[in-house]
Amino acid sequence: MTSQSLPFPLPDDESASCLTVQPYRGRLAPTPTGFLHVGHAATFWTAFQRAAGGSLALRIEDLDPHRCRKEFVQAAIDDLRWLGIIWNGKPVFQSNRQHLYFQAWQRLRNGGWIYPCQRSRKDVEAASHAPHHEEPIFPIAWRTRPSEGLAFSSPCGVSWRFRVPADETISFIDCNLGPIDRTGQKDFGDFVVWNRENIPAYELAVVVDDLDMGVTEVVRGADLLTSTARQAMILRALGASPPSYFHCPLMVDSHGRRLSKREGGLSIRDLRASGLSPAEVLAYKTVQPAVANATTGCCSPQNSV
């Protein structure tokens, strides 16, 4: 099958793709599953700087009730304020926006873009022949018919996956990394938009939120480059245009591993308690990044922390 490109804006002049529609609207979107680390500081500071002259929203991505905790919400707010990052308005909580995600789910279901799925992540991993570092591709043979989805009045009880066209290439110009390409059923397969525990998936929720909040540019880590391709497909299905994207290099530890909240990697509050100033914490971002490969989205360490 011939590779096709999604109609994603690609101006002749690459710099034109990053001329954000005015007024500029950015967002900070921490997930309260742990304390923020220096990698988050670097990304959120970049988002704050790029919003100069525009507006910046704070969105708490607290959809998962099993992993998100209130103390991490307040800790994130405290850490951001200590760094000198200022946002406009009150924080927006994803946990209060379920009705918006449900409306999007209805539209995707009615359009045949998504389908109910009983397969687990372990099923997909067992069926995949991909190397360990690559994303396992959901087998197309496991898809259900579009008509089966119409029998559901709610997403409860099963997972819902988005139908990813085979050999369709999503191309976009990242405002930091340049031209990026991802191909359906090669770089990623059918992905979950709603899980069996009745929780909207990240890919769907952030698309709905960015649209509803009028976000014109998304600043986030380079580990989410492939997510941008997935979200482009959701945006098309919803009849919406994408914002601009600016993906930041990731931070790694002394072993070349990406910093993780679960492992308490260089948390802002620990560095603050040790006596470092906000400027010293933010200095990490200029000398110790990991650079994402624009083809694979994987990160290789340049310097370590």
N, C-alpha and C positions, 0 to 999 in steps of 0.2 A: 504494500500500500504506500502511496506517495505521501511523504510528510507534508502536513499542512500547518499553517501558523494561525494561532488565535488572533483575532483582530484587536490586538493590544497596542496602544499608541507607540509608534516608533518614528519620531521625527527624523528628517534627513540630517539635521544638526543635533548631535547627541546632547549638547548642552541644553537644547530647547526642552528636552523631556523633564528637566528639573526646574523649569521656570514655573513655580507653583501658582495655581490659580489664586487670586487674591479675593478675600483676605485669607492669609495663611492660618491654618488650624492644625496643630499637632496634638499628640497625646502621649502621656506616660501611662504604661499599663503593667504595673507589677502584679505578680501572682503571689498571694500571701501563704506560701507553703514553707517558708523559711526566711532567714534574715538575708537582706540584700548584701551582695559582695561587690568587690571593686569593678567587676565586669559590668554589673548593673549601673554602678556610678558613672562609668565611662559612657554607656549608651544613653542614660537619662540626661547626663550633662550635654551630650551632643544634641538630643532632642530639645532641650531647653535653649541652647544657643541658636539652633535653626529656627526656633519660634520667635526670635527677637523681632519685634514690630508686628507680630501677629498674636495669636492666642494659643494656649496650651491647656489641655484638659488632663485631669487625673482620673484614670479608670482602674478600679480594683477588680482584677479578674479572679473572682472568688466563686466560680461555679461548682467546683468539686468540694462537697461538704465533708468528704473523708480526709482531705489533705489540707484544706485551707483553715486557718485559725485566726481568730480576732486579734490575738496578741501580735501576730505578724503584720496585720493591717496597720496597727498603730506604729509598730516598729518601722515599717516602710515609710510612713508619713513623717515620722521623726527624723529618719535618716536623710530623706530628701530635703527637708527643711534645713537640717544641719549643713548639708552640702551647699545650700544657697539656691536651691532649685525652687522656683515659684511657679504656680499654676493658677489658672483662672477658674473661679467658681468652686463649688463644693465637689468632693469626690463622687464619682458615679460608680455604683456597685453592680456588677453583672448579675449577682444573685437577685436583684430587684427587676430584672429585665426579661424574665422568662417568657412573658407574653409576646415580646418582639421576636424572639427566636422561634417560638411556636408558629407565628404568622409566616416567617420565612420557610419553616419546615413544610407548612401547608402548600405554599407556592411551589416549592421544589417537588413535593409529592404529586401535586396536580399536574405538573409539567412533565412528569416521568423522568426527572433528573436523578432521583434517588430511589432506593428500593430497600425493603426490609431484609435483614440478614441475620441468620442464627449462628454463623461461624464466629469463632473466637480468634483472638490474636495468635494463640498457640496453634490453632488450625492452620492459619495462614503461614506462620513460620515453618511448620512441619511440611507444608506443601511447596515451599519456596526452595529454589536451587541457588538463590543469590548468596554471594559471600557474606560472611557475618557482618561486615561493616556497611553493607548496602541494605536499602529498604526492601523487605519482602513484598512481592507484587501479589495482590489478591487475584486468584484465578478467575478469569472471565466466565468459565464454565459454571461457577458457583452462583452467578447472578440469578435473581428471580425475575419474573416477568413484570413489566411496568404495571399491569393491571392488578397484581397482587398488592401493591402498595395502596391502591385506592380503597381497599377493603378496611384500612386502618383509619380510625377517626382521631387517633393520637399516636405519638411515637413510642409510647410505653411498651416495655416488655421485650423489645428486640433492638438490635443495632440497625442503623440506617446508613447506607453507603452511597456515595455519589458515583454515577457512571462516568468513568474517564475514557474518552475516545482513544482508540489505539492510533499511534503514530501522529498525533496532533501535537505540534510544537508550540509552546507558549514562549514568546520572546518579549522581553521588556528591557528597558535601560534603567539600571539602578543608578541613583544619583551619586553613589560612592564607588561602586565596583564596575560600572559600565554595563555593556550588553550581557544579558543572561538568557540562556535557553534551557527549557526543560521539556521533555517529550513524554506524553502519556503512554502508560503501559511499558515504559522503559525506565524512566527515572522515578516514576511513582504510579501506583495503580489505583483502583477504586478505594476511596478513603471514607472513614467514618465521619458523619456530620452530627450524629446523635447516638448516644450509647444506650445499652440495654437497661442501665440504671436510671434512665430518663434524665440524663445530663447532656445538654448540647455540647458538641465538641468544639475545641478551640477554633478550627477552621471556619465553622459557621458563625459562631458567636462574634468573633472579631470583625468579620465582614459586615454583619448586621450593625454592630456598634459603630464602626467607622463610618458607615453610611448615615446612620441616624444622628451621629454627633457632628457630621459635616467635616470630618477629617480630610485634609488635603494632602498631607504627607505622613507616611508611617516610617518612624525611625525605630529600628530594632536590630537584634543580633543577626549575624550572617548565617547562623544555623537555621534560619527560617526562610532561606531563599527558595527552597522547594515548596514551602507553604504558600509563598506568593503565587506560584503557578496554580496550586490548588484553589486558592482564593480567587484567582482570575476567572476560573471556570464557574465558581459559585456566583461571582458578580455578573458574568454573562447570563447565567440562568435566571438571575433576578432582574435582568434588564438594566443593570447599572454600570457606570464607568469606574475604573480603578483610580485610586489616589496615586501620588508619586511614592516611591520607596527609596529609603536610604538605609542600607544594611551595614552595620558596624562590625569591624573585626572583633573576634572573640578573645577573651583572656584565658591563658592556660597556667597550670601550676608547674613546678619544677620538673614534673615527669611528662610534660606535654599534654596533660589531660585538661579538658575544659573545666573551668571552675563550676562547682555545683553547690547549690544551697543545701542539698541533703548531706553533703560532706563538710559543710561549714567552711567552705573555701574563702579565706580572707574576707570575712564579713566586715561591713562598714562599721558596725558598732564595736567590734573587737579592736579594729584599728583606731577608732575614735577613743576607746578606753585606754589604749596604749599611749595616747598623747599626741597622735598625729593630727594635723590640721586638715580642714577640708581641701586646701590646695595640695597638700602632700598626698592625700588619698586620690585625688583626681589626677595627680601626676603619673599614676600607674598607667593610665590609658595611652600615654604618648610613647612609652618605651617598652611595653610588654604585651603586645597584641599577638593573636594568632590570626592568620590571614585565610579567609575562606577561598577555596578554589571555585572560580566562577563556573566551572563545568560540572563539578560534582557536589559542591556545597560543603565538602569536607574541609576541616581546618587543620592547617599545619603550623606548628609553633615557630615563631620568629625569635621571640625572647620569652623567658618564663619568669613567673613570680615565685 
